[in-house]
Amino acid sequence: MIITSFIPGRVRLRAKIFTDAELNARAESIFKNSFGNAIKNYEYNPLNGSILIEYDSTKIPLENLMLRQDFFKKLNYQAEHFSAKNRDVIVTMLDELEKLLKEL
């Protein structure tokens, strides 16, 4: 997974997993359910496998997200090697991500 742009309040991610509509819908649901009205906009581009998330940077604890770097590195590894073989692993990790974000 590549962060193609980041400024507080806006991040664009690109990864092969975002070409999968079902996984993207799951990721969008996790972000919106975990951060509620802090998510201002979520745009999905299935052609290039990217998502754009615009958010209220005062409501998303970036410092707390940084504490979960090890998890994000593991998720990133799976995303970079996305295929039918590891799809179930990614689904399980998205479930874990949802739990982690609710703890913030």
PyMOL commands that set and color helices and strands:
alter all, ss='L'
color gray80, all
select helices_A, chain A and resi 16-19+21-38+62-66+69-80+87-102
alter helices_A, ss='H'
color red, helices_A
select strands_A, chain A and resi 2-7+10-14+39-45+50-55
alter strands_A, ss='S'
color yellow, strands_A
deselect
rebuild
show_as cartoon
